[in-house]
Amino acid sequence: MNKKFNPRIKARLRKNRQVLSKNIDNFFGWIKGAKLVELKECNTQEDPVRPELDNNFRTGYGRKIYGVEYLGEIHAVMCFAYTNIIPKSVDELEKLSTDAFLQSAMRDQSGGQIAIAYTVWSKKKGGGKLIVKEVFKKIKKSNHLNRLVTLSPLTDMATKFHTRNGAKLIQINEKTQNFEYKVI
């Protein structure tokens, strides 16, 4: 009985391993075909970090919205402002991004030198990490951006997310914290 039982268990384990491997590929398979796109607007009510900011703010002077799109659907969103100084609050972010935009209008239309990510969220597993990676690639390719910094809330979730994705904490403010992703 022992000899018949072992081959059955081995076959069952082999089959379960194949099924598990296939399911993991299906779970994260969407990531391979996803692409970064600039958005004109987003559903602000889905934003768990800063739902109070409307689309006019998010697309105002020196600010943009990016999303990760797969099969016509947005799976992750990240909002940016371009500044020349690291902001400590959302109000400061608005003033600094507007100032950097107006300064660049006089020069070369490039905007600020620092990309400030002030909100990010994902609707699908792996989307947050993917959008950080894709935006990071975009910043590396740009001629005018030399830093990627966050304006994050003072939460453990934000701290864990950014440190797991390779960012370093650079300052803690009254209501926010700033992390920096190294651009090489």
N, C-alpha and C positions, 0 to 999 in steps of 0.2 A: 504494500500500500504506500509506503514511503517513497518508492521510486516513481510511482505514477503521480503522486502529489507534487513533488518538486518541479517537474517540467510544467505542470499546470500553473503553479504559482509564478514561475519564471516568465511564462508566456503572458500571463495576466499583468505582471509588472511591466513587461516590455510594451504591451499595448497601452497601458495607462500612461507611461512615460511619453509615448507618441501623441496621445490625445492631449496631454497637458502641454506639450511643446507646441502643438498646433493651435491650441486655445490662447497661449501667450502670444504667439505670432499674430493671431487675429485681434487680440486686445490692443497691441501697440502697432499693428500694421498701418493704421491711418497716418502715423507720424512720417513714414517714408514718402507719402504723396502730398504732404501738406506744404503750403508755401506762405510766405509773409506778404501781406497786402496792406496798403494804406487805406484806411476807412474814412468816410466823410462823417459818419456818426456811429454810435453804438447804443445799446440799451443800457442806460445808466442805472436802472434798477437792478441789473445783474451784478453790478460792481459791489463787492463786499467791503472794499476799502474806503472808497469815497463816492457813494451814491448821490451825495448832495451836489456834486459838480455836474452841470448840464453840458450838452454837446457844444454850446457856444463857447464855454470856457475851454473845453478840451480841444477845440479847433481854432482857438483865438490866436493872436499874434505869437508866433514862435512856438506853437503847440500842435501836436499831431496825435492821431490814434492809429495804431497798427494792430492787425489781427492775423491769426494763423487760420488759413482757409483750407478746407479739405472737402472735395465734392460739393462746392458751392455753399458750404456751411462754415460759419466762424466758430472755432473751438477754443480759442484763447485770445485775450485782448490785453494790450499794454498801451498806456497813455504816456506821452513824453512832452517835455518842454525843453527848449534849447536856451541855455543861459551861459554867461561868462563867469558867474559866481555861484557857489553851492548855496541854495536856499535852506532856511530852517523851518519854514511854514508854507502853507498853501498860498497865503496872501503875498508873502515874499516871492514865491515862485511866479505868481502872476506878474508882479512888477518887474522882476528880473528877466523873464522871458520876453515881455513886451519891450523892455529896454534893449535887450540883445537884438531883437528883431528890427527895431528902428535904427539901431547903430549899423546893422548889416545892410539895411536899405540904402544907407549912404555909401557903403563900400561895395561889397561883392555879392549880396543876396544870399550869403551862406548861413546866417543865423549864428547863434552862440556856439562856443567851442565845447561845452559840456552838455551831454544828453542826460536829462533828469527824468528817470522813470518814477512817476508818482502814483501809479496804480497798475496792478496786473491781476488778472484772474483767468481761470480756466474752467471750461465746461466738461472737459474730458481728461481722464488720467494721462499725465505726461505732457499736457499742453502748456503748463506754466514753465516748465524747464525748457521745452522746445522753443517757446517764444523768446525767452531770455537768450538762448543760443543763436536764434536767427537774427535778432536785433543786434546782438554782439557782432555777428558777421557783417551786418550792414554798417555799423559804426566803424569797424576796422577798414572797410572799403572807402569810407567817406574821406574827403580831403580836409574838412574843417573841424571834425569832431576828434577830440583827443582823450575824452574821459566819459565813462558811463557811471553815473551816480544815482542812487535812489533817494527818494523822500518817502520813507516808510513810517507807518504808525509804530508806536512803542508797544509791540505785541511779541509774544514768544513765537507765534506762527511766522511773522515777517522775519524775525531774526533767524529762525531755523531754515526758512526757505532760501534766504540770501546766502547764508554761510554754507549750506549744502551745495549751492550752485557756484561757489568759489569767490564770493564777495567778501570784502574786509570791512568791518565797522570802522568808520572814520570819525563820526561824532554823534553824540546824543544831545538832542535839543529838548526844549520844554515839552513839546507834544509829539515830536517826530524823532527819527534817527536816520542817519545817512550811511549807506554802504557804498563801496566802490568796487566795480569790476575792473580788473586790470586789462587795459587795452595795449596790446603789444604791437 
